[in-house]
Amino acid sequence: MTQALHSRPDVFDTVVVGAGVMGATTALFLARAGQKVALIDREDMFRAASGVNAGTLTLHMTRAQLIPHAIRGREMWLDSANWLGEDVGALATPGLSMAFTEAEEELLRQRAHVRQEMGAPIEVLSAQEAIRIEPGVNPTLRAAAYCALDGHIPTYRVGGAYARALRQAGVTIIENSPVDAICPVTGGGYDVQMTGRAHPVRGHRIVLSTGAWLEKMLGWLGYDIPIRCLINQLVVTETLPPVMRSVLSIANGLLSLKQFANGSVLIGGGWQGEGNIHQGGTRVIPENLRGNVRLAQHVVPRLNEAQILRVWLGLESETPDAMPLIGALTPDDDAFVVGCVHSGFTSGPYMGRLLAERILGGDPDLGAFDPTRFSSLPPTGTRP
C-alpha cells in the first residue's frame, strides 16, 4: 500500500512549464486565486530569456498592435512593490528613437505614426530638440522620436523577487528539470515527465510558456507552429560618468542603449550570436560584437572611452507573424500556451496575468493571439 501511494504522481490544478516572466506571472495569479500550482523549468528560474535580456521597457520597439499591452506591462513593472511584493528597480525614463540617415528618418516617422494610432505618446522631434534632451548624442542626428513612457529594469533582480512571491503564494517550484514528454491522462489532465525524476507531475491542465522551446513541446500535443529563436548579444561597460538619461535606440532596431544607476551602460540591439538551444551551447560572433559597439560609439561618442566588462547571450523567440501565442490549445480548456512576444519583457507580466484571467473563467480579448491562426484545434471533444 505504501509503495503504491508513493508511486503516484503529484497532482496539481495547473502545471506551468517555463519559469520566465509570462509563465511565472500566470502561475502567481492562479495560485493567488486558490489553485494548486506547479512551476517547472529546465534551469533555474529566469535563466533563459527573461533573466538575460536588456531589460528595456519600451514602446518604440514594440509591435504597434501590442502597444496597449506594453503600456499595461510597463505600469505593472513600475508598480511591482504592490502586486509582486518587491520593488525590482524598474526606472521610468523617456525614450528616444533616432535617425541618422534619410532611410532611417523615413522609417522613424512611419513607426511613430502607427504607434501613435495605437495610443503611444510618441512625437517626432528635430535634431536640435533631441540634442537638447540628450546633449551627448552625435550631432549628425537628423531626427528623433520621443516617448515619455519608456524605461528600464535590472533583470538580474527580477527572478529572486518572483521566487519569493511564488513561494509565498504556495506555488511548487521545480527547477533544473528539463521536460522530456507531456502525456494525456485517461480521464483528463496531463503527466509531465522530467529528466531525473522517477515520477511525473500531473496537472488537470497545463500551460506551456517555454519560449524558444515551444515549437518542440507544441509538437508533442499535435501542433505544428514554427518558432524562430534569436540569440541576441548584449554588452555591458565599466561604470562611467553620466552619458545619457534616456533609453536610446535607432529606428532600424539595431541599437538600444541605457545607463544604469551605477554608471554602467548596457548595449543591445539584437545583434546575433549563434548556437543551438536543443543541442546546447551558444557563442559570440566577434564581428557582430564589434559592429554593435561601434554603432553605440557612433551614436554616443563618449562611449569611445568605455571599456567592455562583459558580453553575454540572451534568447528571444518569435512566431511567423511576430505576434504572441496566448490562449487555449484544446476545446476542453485543459492545455494553454503563452509566449513568443518580440520585445516581450515590457508586456510580459500583463500577458501572464491575462492568461491567468482566461484560465480562471474570465473573457479577456485574446483573439489576436489565438494559436489556431497557425494550427487548427483538434475536433471538438477530442484531445491530442
Secondary structure as UniProt FT lines:
FT   HELIX           2..7
FT   STRAND          10..17
FT   HELIX           21..32
FT   TURN            33..34
FT   STRAND          37..40
FT   TURN            45..46
FT   HELIX           49..52
FT   STRAND          56..57
FT   TURN            60..61
FT   HELIX           64..66
FT   HELIX           67..78
FT   HELIX           80..83
FT   STRAND          91..99
FT   HELIX           102..117
FT   TURN            118..119
FT   STRAND          122..126
FT   HELIX           127..133
FT   TURN            135..136
FT   TURN            139..140
FT   STRAND          143..152
FT   HELIX           155..157
FT   HELIX           158..168
FT   TURN            169..170
FT   STRAND          172..174
FT   STRAND          179..184
FT   TURN            186..187
FT   STRAND          190..194
FT   TURN            195..196
FT   STRAND          201..208
FT   HELIX           211..213
FT   HELIX           214..220
FT   TURN            221..222
FT   STRAND          228..237
FT   STRAND          247..250
FT   TURN            251..252
FT   STRAND          256..259
FT   TURN            261..262
FT   STRAND          265..268
FT   STRAND          274..275
FT   TURN            277..279
FT   STRAND          282..283
FT   HELIX           286..299
FT   HELIX           301..305
FT   STRAND          308..318
FT   TURN            320..321
FT   STRAND          325..328
FT   TURN            331..332
FT   STRAND          335..339
FT   TURN            342..347
FT   HELIX           348..359
FT   TURN            360..361
FT   HELIX           367..369
FT   HELIX           371..373
FT   TURN            380..381
//
